[in-house]
């Protein structure tokens, strides 16, 4: 979505940007409800660890087994 605005910065894309953000937000929430119904507890555990839209910054730690 934001890429369209950056690539074609026009009045139309400026108007469409908030509309598309709103539509995709609604779609994501709908898909989350569907996933919760289908997967139940597994989905709940996943959703607790995973942010919805904006990733969390994790502190990077050295794992000795990967060295």
CHARMM-style PDB file with segment names, atoms N, HN, CA, C and O in Angstrom:
ATOM      1  N   UNK     1       0.821  -1.189   0.000  1.00  0.00      PROA
ATOM      2  CA  UNK     1       0.000   0.000   0.000  1.00  0.00      PROA
ATOM      3  C   UNK     1       0.860   1.246   0.000  1.00  0.00      PROA
ATOM      4  O   UNK     1       0.698   2.125  -0.846  1.00  0.00      PROA
ATOM      5  N   UNK     2       1.767   1.317   0.944  1.00  0.00      PROA
ATOM      6  HN  UNK     2       1.898   0.603   1.631  1.00  0.00      PROA
ATOM      7  CA  UNK     2       2.610   2.491   1.038  1.00  0.00      PROA
ATOM      8  C   UNK     2       3.507   2.595  -0.188  1.00  0.00      PROA
ATOM      9  O   UNK     2       3.861   3.691  -0.622  1.00  0.00      PROA
ATOM     10  N   UNK     3       3.868   1.441  -0.739  1.00  0.00      PROA
ATOM     11  HN  UNK     3       3.580   0.551  -0.387  1.00  0.00      PROA
ATOM     12  CA  UNK     3       4.689   1.426  -1.941  1.00  0.00      PROA
ATOM     13  C   UNK     3       4.010   2.103  -3.114  1.00  0.00      PROA
ATOM     14  O   UNK     3       4.659   2.808  -3.886  1.00  0.00      PROA
ATOM     15  N   UNK     4       2.690   1.893  -3.258  1.00  0.00      PROA
ATOM     16  HN  UNK     4       2.163   1.320  -2.631  1.00  0.00      PROA
ATOM     17  CA  UNK     4       1.961   2.569  -4.322  1.00  0.00      PROA
ATOM     18  C   UNK     4       2.048   4.083  -4.169  1.00  0.00      PROA
ATOM     19  O   UNK     4       2.242   4.802  -5.149  1.00  0.00      PROA
ATOM     20  N   UNK     5       1.906   4.556  -2.952  1.00  0.00      PROA
ATOM     21  HN  UNK     5       1.749   3.972  -2.155  1.00  0.00      PROA
ATOM     22  CA  UNK     5       1.964   5.998  -2.718  1.00  0.00      PROA
ATOM     23  C   UNK     5       3.362   6.537  -3.015  1.00  0.00      PROA
ATOM     24  O   UNK     5       3.503   7.617  -3.589  1.00  0.00      PROA
ATOM     25  N   UNK     6       4.380   5.797  -2.630  1.00  0.00      PROA
ATOM     26  HN  UNK     6       4.265   4.920  -2.163  1.00  0.00      PROA
ATOM     27  CA  UNK     6       5.741   6.255  -2.883  1.00  0.00      PROA
ATOM     28  C   UNK     6       6.090   6.207  -4.365  1.00  0.00      PROA
ATOM     29  O   UNK     6       6.819   7.063  -4.866  1.00  0.00      PROA
ATOM     30  N   UNK     7       5.562   5.196  -5.070  1.00  0.00      PROA
ATOM     31  HN  UNK     7       4.969   4.501  -4.663  1.00  0.00      PROA
ATOM     32  CA  UNK     7       5.866   5.060  -6.492  1.00  0.00      PROA
ATOM     33  C   UNK     7       5.051   6.041  -7.335  1.00  0.00      PROA
ATOM     34  O   UNK     7       5.576   6.627  -8.282  1.00  0.00      PROA
ATOM     35  N   UNK     8       3.783   6.222  -7.000  1.00  0.00      PROA
ATOM     36  HN  UNK     8       3.357   5.746  -6.231  1.00  0.00      PROA
ATOM     37  CA  UNK     8       2.899   7.122  -7.751  1.00  0.00      PROA
ATOM     38  C   UNK     8       2.275   8.132  -6.783  1.00  0.00      PROA
ATOM     39  O   UNK     8       1.105   7.998  -6.427  1.00  0.00      PROA
ATOM     40  N   UNK     9       3.036   9.135  -6.357  1.00  0.00      PROA
ATOM     41  HN  UNK     9       3.987   9.245  -6.646  1.00  0.00      PROA
ATOM     42  CA  UNK     9       2.499  10.101  -5.388  1.00  0.00      PROA
ATOM     43  C   UNK     9       1.505  11.064  -6.052  1.00  0.00      PROA
ATOM     44  O   UNK     9       1.871  12.160  -6.478  1.00  0.00      PROA
ATOM     45  N   UNK    10       0.273  10.642  -6.128  1.00  0.00      PROA
ATOM     46  HN  UNK    10      -0.025   9.752  -5.782  1.00  0.00      PROA
ATOM     47  CA  UNK    10      -0.769  11.474  -6.726  1.00  0.00      PROA
ATOM     48  C   UNK    10      -1.861  11.719  -5.696  1.00  0.00      PROA
ATOM     49  O   UNK    10      -1.863  11.123  -4.619  1.00  0.00      PROA
ATOM     50  N   UNK    11      -2.769  12.585  -6.033  1.00  0.00      PROA
ATOM     51  HN  UNK    11      -2.768  13.070  -6.908  1.00  0.00      PROA
ATOM     52  CA  UNK    11      -3.887  12.869  -5.148  1.00  0.00      PROA
ATOM     53  C   UNK    11      -4.740  11.623  -4.931  1.00  0.00      PROA
ATOM     54  O   UNK    11      -5.206  11.369  -3.820  1.00  0.00      PROA
ATOM     55  N   UNK    12      -4.943  10.848  -5.993  1.00  0.00      PROA
ATOM     56  HN  UNK    12      -4.565  11.055  -6.896  1.00  0.00      PROA
ATOM     57  CA  UNK    12      -5.747   9.627  -5.873  1.00  0.00      PROA
ATOM     58  C   UNK    12      -5.112   8.633  -4.892  1.00  0.00      PROA
ATOM     59  O   UNK    12      -5.806   8.067  -4.048  1.00  0.00      PROA
ATOM     60  N   UNK    13      -3.798   8.420  -5.001  1.00  0.00      PROA
ATOM     61  HN  UNK    13      -3.234   8.880  -5.687  1.00  0.00      PROA
ATOM     62  CA  UNK    13      -3.165   7.474  -4.072  1.00  0.00      PROA
ATOM     63  C   UNK    13      -3.169   8.020  -2.648  1.00  0.00      PROA
ATOM     64  O   UNK    13      -3.257   7.251  -1.691  1.00  0.00      PROA
ATOM     65  N   UNK    14      -3.074   9.327  -2.502  1.00  0.00      PROA
ATOM     66  HN  UNK    14      -3.003   9.952  -3.280  1.00  0.00      PROA
ATOM     67  CA  UNK    14      -3.156   9.926  -1.176  1.00  0.00      PROA
ATOM     68  C   UNK    14      -4.540   9.698  -0.563  1.00  0.00      PROA
ATOM     69  O   UNK    14      -4.655   9.436   0.634  1.00  0.00      PROA
ATOM     70  N   UNK    15      -5.575   9.796  -1.374  1.00  0.00      PROA
ATOM     71  HN  UNK    15      -5.481  10.009  -2.346  1.00  0.00      PROA
ATOM     72  CA  UNK    15      -6.943   9.553  -0.899  1.00  0.00      PROA
ATOM     73  C   UNK    15      -7.165   8.076  -0.604  1.00  0.00      PROA
ATOM     74  O   UNK    15      -7.826   7.730   0.375  1.00  0.00      PROA
ATOM     75  N   UNK    16      -6.619   7.207  -1.444  1.00  0.00      PROA
ATOM     76  HN  UNK    16      -6.083   7.488  -2.240  1.00  0.00      PROA
ATOM     77  CA  UNK    16      -6.837   5.770  -1.292  1.00  0.00      PROA
ATOM     78  C   UNK    16      -6.037   5.156  -0.145  1.00  0.00      PROA
ATOM     79  O   UNK    16      -6.434   4.119   0.388  1.00  0.00      PROA
ATOM     80  N   UNK    17      -4.925   5.769   0.244  1.00  0.00      PROA
ATOM     81  HN  UNK    17      -4.603   6.611  -0.189  1.00  0.00      PROA
ATOM     82  CA  UNK    17      -4.063   5.178   1.278  1.00  0.00      PROA
ATOM     83  C   UNK    17      -4.809   4.883   2.582  1.00  0.00      PROA
ATOM     84  O   UNK    17      -4.744   3.747   3.052  1.00  0.00      PROA
ATOM     85  N   UNK    18      -5.513   5.839   3.191  1.00  0.00      PROA
ATOM     86  HN  UNK    18      -5.567   6.762   2.810  1.00  0.00      PROA
ATOM     87  CA  UNK    18      -6.212   5.510   4.448  1.00  0.00      PROA
ATOM     88  C   UNK    18      -7.342   4.502   4.242  1.00  0.00      PROA
ATOM     89  O   UNK    18      -7.630   3.703   5.133  1.00  0.00      PROA
ATOM     90  N   UNK    19      -7.976   4.535   3.084  1.00  0.00      PROA
ATOM     91  HN  UNK    19      -7.742   5.184   2.360  1.00  0.00      PROA
ATOM     92  CA  UNK    19      -9.051   3.579   2.799  1.00  0.00      PROA
ATOM     93  C   UNK    19      -8.481   2.167   2.720  1.00  0.00      PROA
ATOM     94  O   UNK    19      -9.051   1.234   3.284  1.00  0.00      PROA
ATOM     95  N   UNK    20      -7.359   2.008   2.023  1.00  0.00      PROA
ATOM     96  HN  UNK    20      -6.896   2.767   1.565  1.00  0.00      PROA
ATOM     97  CA  UNK    20      -6.736   0.690   1.911  1.00  0.00      PROA
ATOM     98  C   UNK    20      -6.215   0.199   3.254  1.00  0.00      PROA
ATOM     99  O   UNK    20      -6.335  -0.987   3.563  1.00  0.00      PROA
ATOM    100  N   UNK    21      -5.641   1.087   4.055  1.00  0.00      PROA
ATOM    101  HN  UNK    21      -5.544   2.050   3.804  1.00  0.00      PROA
ATOM    102  CA  UNK    21      -5.176   0.688   5.394  1.00  0.00      PROA
ATOM    103  C   UNK    21      -6.349   0.180   6.209  1.00  0.00      PROA
ATOM    104  O   UNK    21      -6.248  -0.854   6.869  1.00  0.00      PROA
ATOM    105  N   UNK    22      -7.455   0.895   6.168  1.00  0.00      PROA
ATOM    106  HN  UNK    22      -7.537   1.735   5.631  1.00  0.00      PROA
ATOM    107  CA  UNK    22      -8.654   0.480   6.906  1.00  0.00      PROA
ATOM    108  C   UNK    22      -9.162  -0.875   6.404  1.00  0.00      PROA
ATOM    109  O   UNK    22      -9.504  -1.742   7.208  1.00  0.00      PROA
ATOM    110  N   UNK    23      -9.213  -1.062   5.080  1.00  0.00      PROA
ATOM    111  HN  UNK    23      -8.935  -0.357   4.427  1.00  0.00      PROA
ATOM    112  CA  UNK    23      -9.712  -2.321   4.524  1.00  0.00      PROA
ATOM    113  C   UNK    23      -8.807  -3.497   4.898  1.00  0.00      PROA
ATOM    114  O   UNK    23      -9.293  -4.558   5.289  1.00  0.00      PROA
ATOM    115  N   UNK    24      -7.482  -3.304   4.774  1.00  0.00      PROA
ATOM    116  HN  UNK    24      -7.088  -2.442   4.456  1.00  0.00      PROA
ATOM    117  CA  UNK    24      -6.564  -4.392   5.113  1.00  0.00      PROA
ATOM    118  C   UNK    24      -6.582  -4.707   6.605  1.00  0.00      PROA
ATOM    119  O   UNK    24      -6.410  -5.862   6.993  1.00  0.00      PROA
ATOM    120  N   UNK    25      -6.784  -3.704   7.437  1.00  0.00      PROA
ATOM    121  HN  UNK    25      -6.924  -2.765   7.122  1.00  0.00      PROA
ATOM    122  CA  UNK    25      -6.895  -3.941   8.873  1.00  0.00      PROA
ATOM    123  C   UNK    25      -8.114  -4.800   9.180  1.00  0.00      PROA
ATOM    124  O   UNK    25      -8.029  -5.750   9.958  1.00  0.00      PROA
ATOM    125  N   UNK    26      -9.236  -4.469   8.574  1.00  0.00      PROA
ATOM    126  HN  UNK    26      -9.304  -3.697   7.942  1.00  0.00      PROA
ATOM    127  CA  UNK    26     -10.450  -5.276   8.766  1.00  0.00      PROA
ATOM    128  C   UNK    26     -10.252  -6.705   8.260  1.00  0.00      PROA
ATOM    129  O   UNK    26     -10.670  -7.658   8.917  1.00  0.00      PROA
ATOM    130  N   UNK    27      -9.616  -6.857   7.097  1.00  0.00      PROA
ATOM    131  HN  UNK    27      -9.276  -6.083   6.564  1.00  0.00      PROA
ATOM    132  CA  UNK    27      -9.360  -8.182   6.548  1.00  0.00      PROA
ATOM    133  C   UNK    27      -8.465  -8.997   7.479  1.00  0.00      PROA
ATOM    134  O   UNK    27      -8.728 -10.176   7.716  1.00  0.00      PROA
ATOM    135  N   UNK    28      -7.411  -8.375   8.007  1.00  0.00      PROA
ATOM    136  HN  UNK    28      -7.198  -7.417   7.814  1.00  0.00      PROA
ATOM    137  CA  UNK    28      -6.497  -9.087   8.908  1.00  0.00      PROA
ATOM    138  C   UNK    28      -7.222  -9.544  10.170  1.00  0.00      PROA
ATOM    139  O   UNK    28      -7.028 -10.672  10.621  1.00  0.00      PROA
ATOM    140  N   UNK    29      -8.047  -8.683  10.739  1.00  0.00      PROA
ATOM    141  HN  UNK    29      -8.205  -7.766  10.373  1.00  0.00      PROA
ATOM    142  CA  UNK    29      -8.787  -9.065  11.954  1.00  0.00      PROA
ATOM    143  C   UNK    29      -9.761 -10.204  11.663  1.00  0.00      PROA
ATOM    144  O   UNK    29      -9.933 -11.099  12.491  1.00  0.00      PROA
ATOM    145  N   UNK    30     -10.395 -10.176  10.500  1.00  0.00      PROA
ATOM    146  HN  UNK    30     -10.255  -9.449   9.827  1.00  0.00      PROA
ATOM    147  CA  UNK    30     -11.308 -11.241  10.102  1.00  0.00      PROA
ATOM    148  C   UNK    30     -10.554 -12.566   9.948  1.00  0.00      PROA
ATOM    149  O   UNK    30     -11.032 -13.613  10.384  1.00  0.00      PROA
ATOM    150  N   UNK    31      -9.383 -12.513   9.330  1.00  0.00      PROA
ATOM    151  HN  UNK    31      -8.994 -11.663   8.975  1.00  0.00      PROA
ATOM    152  CA  UNK    31      -8.586 -13.727   9.159  1.00  0.00      PROA
ATOM    153  C   UNK    31      -8.079 -14.248  10.500  1.00  0.00      PROA
ATOM    154  O   UNK    31      -7.961 -15.459  10.690  1.00  0.00      PROA
ATOM    155  N   UNK    32      -7.779 -13.347  11.424  1.00  0.00      PROA
ATOM    156  HN  UNK    32      -7.874 -12.364  11.270  1.00  0.00      PROA
ATOM    157  CA  UNK    32      -7.365 -13.790  12.757  1.00  0.00      PROA
ATOM    158  C   UNK    32      -8.500 -14.531  13.466  1.00  0.00      PROA
ATOM    159  O   UNK    32      -8.266 -15.553  14.111  1.00  0.00      PROA
ATOM    160  N   UNK    33      -9.719 -14.021  13.348  1.00  0.00      PROA
ATOM    161  HN  UNK    33      -9.908 -13.190  12.824  1.00  0.00      PROA
ATOM    162  CA  UNK    33     -10.871 -14.712  13.962  1.00  0.00      PROA
ATOM    163  C   UNK    33     -11.064 -16.089  13.342  1.00  0.00      PROA
ATOM    164  O   UNK    33     -11.321 -17.061  14.051  1.00  0.00      PROA
ATOM    165  N   UNK    34     -10.941 -16.174  12.018  1.00  0.00      PROA
ATOM    166  HN  UNK    34     -10.733 -15.384  11.441  1.00  0.00      PROA
ATOM    167  CA  UNK    34     -11.079 -17.463  11.341  1.00  0.00      PROA
ATOM    168  C   UNK    34      -9.999 -18.439  11.795  1.00  0.00      PROA
ATOM    169  O   UNK    34     -10.277 -19.615  12.031  1.00  0.00      PROA
ATOM    170  N   UNK    35      -8.775 -17.953  11.915  1.00  0.00      PROA
ATOM    171  HN  UNK    35      -8.549 -16.998  11.723  1.00  0.00      PROA
ATOM    172  CA  UNK    35      -7.667 -18.803  12.353  1.00  0.00      PROA
ATOM    173  C   UNK    35      -7.880 -19.278  13.782  1.00  0.00      PROA
ATOM    174  O   UNK    35      -7.601 -20.433  14.105  1.00  0.00      PROA
ATOM    175  N   UNK    36      -8.375 -18.386  14.640  1.00  0.00      PROA
ATOM    176  HN  UNK    36      -8.602 -17.448  14.378  1.00  0.00      PROA
ATOM    177  CA  UNK    36      -8.617 -18.776  16.026  1.00  0.00      PROA
ATOM    178  C   UNK    36      -9.685 -19.857  16.088  1.00  0.00      PROA
ATOM    179  O   UNK    36      -9.558 -20.806  16.861  1.00  0.00      PROA
ATOM    180  N   UNK    37     -10.733 -19.727  15.286  1.00  0.00      PROA
ATOM    181  HN  UNK    37     -10.836 -18.956  14.657  1.00  0.00      PROA
ATOM    182  CA  UNK    37     -11.786 -20.759  15.270  1.00  0.00      PROA
ATOM    183  C   UNK    37     -11.242 -22.091  14.777  1.00  0.00      PROA
ATOM    184  O   UNK    37     -11.594 -23.143  15.310  1.00  0.00      PROA
ATOM    185  N   UNK    38     -10.388 -22.050  13.766  1.00  0.00      PROA
ATOM    186  HN  UNK    38     -10.102 -21.196  13.333  1.00  0.00      PROA
ATOM    187  CA  UNK    38      -9.888 -23.292  13.177  1.00  0.00      PROA
ATOM    188  C   UNK    38      -8.823 -23.972  14.034  1.00  0.00      PROA
ATOM    189  O   UNK    38      -8.815 -25.197  14.158  1.00  0.00      PROA
ATOM    190  N   UNK    39      -7.923 -23.181  14.628  1.00  0.00      PROA
ATOM    191  HN  UNK    39      -7.929 -22.186  14.527  1.00  0.00      PROA
ATOM    192  CA  UNK    39      -6.783 -23.770  15.324  1.00  0.00      PROA
ATOM    193  C   UNK    39      -6.870 -23.707  16.841  1.00  0.00      PROA
ATOM    194  O   UNK    39      -6.091 -24.370  17.526  1.00  0.00      PROA
ATOM    195  N   UNK    40      -7.800 -22.926  17.383  1.00  0.00      PROA
ATOM    196  HN  UNK    40      -8.434 -22.388  16.827  1.00  0.00      PROA
ATOM    197  CA  UNK    40      -8.042 -22.894  18.822  1.00  0.00      PROA
ATOM    198  C   UNK    40      -6.845 -22.502  19.658  1.00  0.00      PROA
ATOM    199  O   UNK    40      -6.277 -21.424  19.482  1.00  0.00      PROA
ATOM    200  N   UNK    41      -6.461 -23.390  20.577  1.00  0.00      PROA
ATOM    201  HN  UNK    41      -6.922 -24.265  20.720  1.00  0.00      PROA
ATOM    202  CA  UNK    41      -5.399 -23.110  21.544  1.00  0.00      PROA
ATOM    203  C   UNK    41      -4.061 -22.872  20.848  1.00  0.00      PROA
ATOM    204  O   UNK    41      -3.279 -22.027  21.285  1.00  0.00      PROA
ATOM    205  N   UNK    42      -3.792 -23.608  19.771  1.00  0.00      PROA
ATOM    206  HN  UNK    42      -4.427 -24.294  19.416  1.00  0.00      PROA
ATOM    207  CA  UNK    42      -2.533 -23.385  19.050  1.00  0.00      PROA
ATOM    208  C   UNK    42      -2.446 -21.967  18.522  1.00  0.00      PROA
ATOM    209  O   UNK    42      -1.383 -21.347  18.564  1.00  0.00      PROA
ATOM    210  N   UNK    43      -3.554 -21.455  18.028  1.00  0.00      PROA
ATOM    211  HN  UNK    43      -4.417 -21.959  17.994  1.00  0.00      PROA
ATOM    212  CA  UNK    43      -3.574 -20.076  17.540  1.00  0.00      PROA
ATOM    213  C   UNK    43      -3.361 -19.089  18.686  1.00  0.00      PROA
ATOM    214  O   UNK    43      -2.634 -18.106  18.544  1.00  0.00      PROA
ATOM    215  N   UNK    44      -3.999 -19.359  19.814  1.00  0.00      PROA
ATOM    216  HN  UNK    44      -4.590 -20.157  19.930  1.00  0.00      PROA
ATOM    217  CA  UNK    44      -3.851 -18.458  20.963  1.00  0.00      PROA
ATOM    218  C   UNK    44      -2.394 -18.361  21.398  1.00  0.00      PROA
ATOM    219  O   UNK    44      -1.906 -17.271  21.696  1.00  0.00      PROA
ATOM    220  N   UNK    45      -1.702 -19.488  21.436  1.00  0.00      PROA
ATOM    221  HN  UNK    45      -2.099 -20.373  21.194  1.00  0.00      PROA
ATOM    222  CA  UNK    45      -0.283 -19.483  21.819  1.00  0.00      PROA
ATOM    223  C   UNK    45       0.542 -18.708  20.797  1.00  0.00      PROA
ATOM    224  O   UNK    45       1.422 -17.929  21.162  1.00  0.00      PROA
ATOM    225  N   UNK    46       0.256 -18.925  19.528  1.00  0.00      PROA
ATOM    226  HN  UNK    46      -0.459 -19.558  19.231  1.00  0.00      PROA
ATOM    227  CA  UNK    46       0.964 -18.207  18.470  1.00  0.00      PROA
ATOM    228  C   UNK    46       0.704 -16.697  18.562  1.00  0.00      PROA
ATOM    229  O   UNK    46       1.633 -15.897  18.450  1.00  0.00      PROA
ATOM    230  N   UNK    47      -0.548 -16.317  18.764  1.00  0.00      PROA
ATOM    231  HN  UNK    47      -1.303 -16.967  18.855  1.00  0.00      PROA
ATOM    232  CA  UNK    47      -0.924 -14.901  18.803  1.00  0.00      PROA
ATOM    233  C   UNK    47      -0.289 -14.182  19.995  1.00  0.00      PROA
ATOM    234  O   UNK    47      -0.003 -12.988  19.909  1.00  0.00      PROA
ATOM    235  N   UNK    48      -0.065 -14.888  21.101  1.00  0.00      PROA
ATOM    236  HN  UNK    48      -0.298 -15.858  21.171  1.00  0.00      PROA
ATOM    237  CA  UNK    48       0.580 -14.275  22.260  1.00  0.00      PROA
ATOM    238  C   UNK    48       2.020 -13.892  21.946  1.00  0.00      PROA
ATOM    239  O   UNK    48       2.516 -12.879  22.439  1.00  0.00      PROA
ATOM    240  N   UNK    49       2.697 -14.703  21.124  1.00  0.00      PROA
ATOM    241  HN  UNK    49       2.294 -15.526  20.724  1.00  0.00      PROA
ATOM    242  CA  UNK    49       4.108 -14.476  20.821  1.00  0.00      PROA
ATOM    243  C   UNK    49       4.329 -13.566  19.615  1.00  0.00      PROA
ATOM    244  O   UNK    49       5.407 -12.991  19.464  1.00  0.00      PROA
ATOM    245  N   UNK    50       3.320 -13.432  18.757  1.00  0.00      PROA
ATOM    246  HN  UNK    50       2.444 -13.899  18.880  1.00  0.00      PROA
ATOM    247  CA  UNK    50       3.504 -12.748  17.484  1.00  0.00      PROA
ATOM    248  C   UNK    50       2.678 -11.463  17.424  1.00  0.00      PROA
ATOM    249  O   UNK    50       1.464 -11.501  17.622  1.00  0.00      PROA
ATOM    250  N   UNK    51       3.322 -10.328  17.152  1.00  0.00      PROA
ATOM    251  HN  UNK    51       4.308 -10.297  16.991  1.00  0.00      PROA
ATOM    252  CA  UNK    51       2.566  -9.080  17.036  1.00  0.00      PROA
ATOM    253  C   UNK    51       1.698  -9.078  15.778  1.00  0.00      PROA
ATOM    254  O   UNK    51       1.986  -9.794  14.819  1.00  0.00      PROA
ATOM    255  N   UNK    52       0.646  -8.278  15.786  1.00  0.00      PROA
ATOM    256  HN  UNK    52       0.412  -7.696  16.565  1.00  0.00      PROA
ATOM    257  CA  UNK    52      -0.299  -8.278  14.682  1.00  0.00      PROA
ATOM    258  C   UNK    52       0.249  -7.585  13.447  1.00  0.00      PROA
ATOM    259  O   UNK    52       0.311  -8.195  12.380  1.00  0.00      PROA
ATOM    260  N   UNK    53       0.646  -6.329  13.565  1.00  0.00      PROA
ATOM    261  HN  UNK    53       0.595  -5.833  14.432  1.00  0.00      PROA
ATOM    262  CA  UNK    53       1.058  -5.576  12.384  1.00  0.00      PROA
ATOM    263  C   UNK    53       2.514  -5.139  12.411  1.00  0.00      PROA
ATOM    264  O   UNK    53       3.227  -5.293  11.419  1.00  0.00      PROA
ATOM    265  N   UNK    54       2.956  -4.604  13.522  1.00  0.00      PROA
ATOM    266  HN  UNK    54       2.378  -4.479  14.328  1.00  0.00      PROA
ATOM    267  CA  UNK    54       4.304  -4.055  13.598  1.00  0.00      PROA
ATOM    268  C   UNK    54       5.174  -4.988  14.426  1.00  0.00      PROA
ATOM    269  O   UNK    54       4.885  -5.226  15.599  1.00  0.00      PROA
ATOM    270  N   UNK    55       6.246  -5.525  13.825  1.00  0.00      PROA
ATOM    271  HN  UNK    55       6.481  -5.332  12.872  1.00  0.00      PROA
ATOM    272  CA  UNK    55       7.092  -6.473  14.552  1.00  0.00      PROA
ATOM    273  C   UNK    55       7.747  -5.832  15.771  1.00  0.00      PROA
ATOM    274  O   UNK    55       8.058  -4.641  15.771  1.00  0.00      PROA
ATOM    275  N   UNK    56       7.950  -6.633  16.795  1.00  0.00      PROA
ATOM    276  HN  UNK    56       7.698  -7.600  16.794  1.00  0.00      PROA
ATOM    277  CA  UNK    56       8.677  -6.169  17.976  1.00  0.00      PROA
ATOM    278  C   UNK    56      10.165  -6.285  17.701  1.00  0.00      PROA
ATOM    279  O   UNK    56      10.622  -7.159  16.964  1.00  0.00      PROA
ATOM    280  N   UNK    57      10.888  -5.396  18.301  1.00  0.00      PROA
ATOM    281  HN  UNK    57      10.518  -4.686  18.900  1.00  0.00      PROA
ATOM    282  CA  UNK    57      12.348  -5.521  18.207  1.00  0.00      PROA
ATOM    283  C   UNK    57      12.811  -6.497  19.274  1.00  0.00      PROA
ATOM    284  O   UNK    57      12.540  -6.305  20.460  1.00  0.00      PROA
ATOM    285  N   UNK    58      13.498  -7.525  18.862  1.00  0.00      PROA
ATOM    286  HN  UNK    58      13.718  -7.682  17.899  1.00  0.00      PROA
ATOM    287  CA  UNK    58      14.021  -8.494  19.808  1.00  0.00      PROA
ATOM    288  C   UNK    58      15.492  -8.200  20.057  1.00  0.00      PROA
ATOM    289  O   UNK    58      16.228  -7.803  19.153  1.00  0.00      PROA
ATOM    290  N   UNK    59      15.897  -8.401  21.286  1.00  0.00      PROA
ATOM    291  HN  UNK    59      15.300  -8.724  22.020  1.00  0.00      PROA
ATOM    292  CA  UNK    59      17.302  -8.245  21.589  1.00  0.00      PROA
ATOM    293  C   UNK    59      18.032  -9.447  21.010  1.00  0.00      PROA
ATOM    294  O   UNK    59      17.684 -10.594  21.290  1.00  0.00      PROA
ATOM    295  N   UNK    60      19.045  -9.172  20.204  1.00  0.00      PROA
ATOM    296  HN  UNK    60      19.328  -8.240  19.976  1.00  0.00      PROA
ATOM    297  CA  UNK    60      19.810 -10.263  19.611  1.00  0.00      PROA
ATOM    298  C   UNK    60      20.772 -10.816  20.647  1.00  0.00      PROA
ATOM    299  O   UNK    60      21.503 -10.070  21.298  1.00  0.00      PROA
ATOM    300  N   UNK    61      20.761 -12.126  20.788  1.00  0.00      PROA
ATOM    301  HN  UNK    61      20.168 -12.732  20.259  1.00  0.00      PROA
ATOM    302  CA  UNK    61      21.680 -12.771  21.714  1.00  0.00      PROA
ATOM    303  C   UNK    61      22.489 -13.801  20.940  1.00  0.00      PROA
ATOM    304  O   UNK    61      22.000 -14.421  19.995  1.00  0.00      PROA
ATOM    305  N   UNK    62      23.694 -13.963  21.347  1.00  0.00      PROA
ATOM    306  HN  UNK    62      24.091 -13.459  22.115  1.00  0.00      PROA
ATOM    307  CA  UNK    62      24.555 -14.945  20.688  1.00  0.00      PROA
ATOM    308  C   UNK    62      24.149 -16.347  21.129  1.00  0.00      PROA
ATOM    309  O   UNK    62      23.991 -16.617  22.320  1.00  0.00      PROA
ATOM    310  N   UNK    63      23.987 -17.209  20.177  1.00  0.00      PROA
ATOM    311  HN  UNK    63      24.115 -16.989  19.209  1.00  0.00      PROA
ATOM    312  CA  UNK    63      23.676 -18.591  20.456  1.00  0.00      PROA
ATOM    313  C   UNK    63      24.946 -19.414  20.200  1.00  0.00      PROA
ATOM    314  O   UNK    63      25.345 -19.576  19.047  1.00  0.00      PROA
ATOM    315  N   UNK    64      25.581 -19.931  21.244  1.00  0.00      PROA
ATOM    316  HN  UNK    64      25.257 -19.799  22.181  1.00  0.00      PROA
ATOM    317  CA  UNK    64      26.850 -20.643  21.076  1.00  0.00      PROA
ATOM    318  C   UNK    64      26.763 -21.832  20.134  1.00  0.00      PROA
ATOM    319  O   UNK    64      27.764 -22.205  19.523  1.00  0.00      PROA
ATOM    320  N   UNK    65      25.600 -22.427  20.006  1.00  0.00      PROA
ATOM    321  HN  UNK    65      24.787 -22.124  20.503  1.00  0.00      PROA
ATOM    322  CA  UNK    65      25.475 -23.607  19.136  1.00  0.00      PROA
ATOM    323  C   UNK    65      25.511 -23.218  17.662  1.00  0.00      PROA
ATOM    324  O   UNK    65      25.752 -24.078  16.816  1.00  0.00      PROA
ATOM    325  N   UNK    66      25.279 -21.945  17.327  1.00  0.00      PROA
ATOM    326  HN  UNK    66      25.083 -21.245  18.014  1.00  0.00      PROA
ATOM    327  CA  UNK    66      25.312 -21.509  15.933  1.00  0.00      PROA
ATOM    328  C   UNK    66      26.690 -20.990  15.514  1.00  0.00      PROA
ATOM    329  O   UNK    66      26.898 -20.669  14.344  1.00  0.00      PROA
ATOM    330  N   UNK    67      27.613 -20.906  16.441  1.00  0.00      PROA
ATOM    331  HN  UNK    67      27.444 -21.167  17.392  1.00  0.00      PROA
ATOM    332  CA  UNK    67      28.950 -20.352  16.120  1.00  0.00      PROA
ATOM    333  C   UNK    67      29.801 -21.409  15.522  1.00  0.00      PROA
ATOM    334  OT1 UNK    67      30.956 -21.153  15.182  1.00  0.00      PROA
TER     335      UNK     67
END
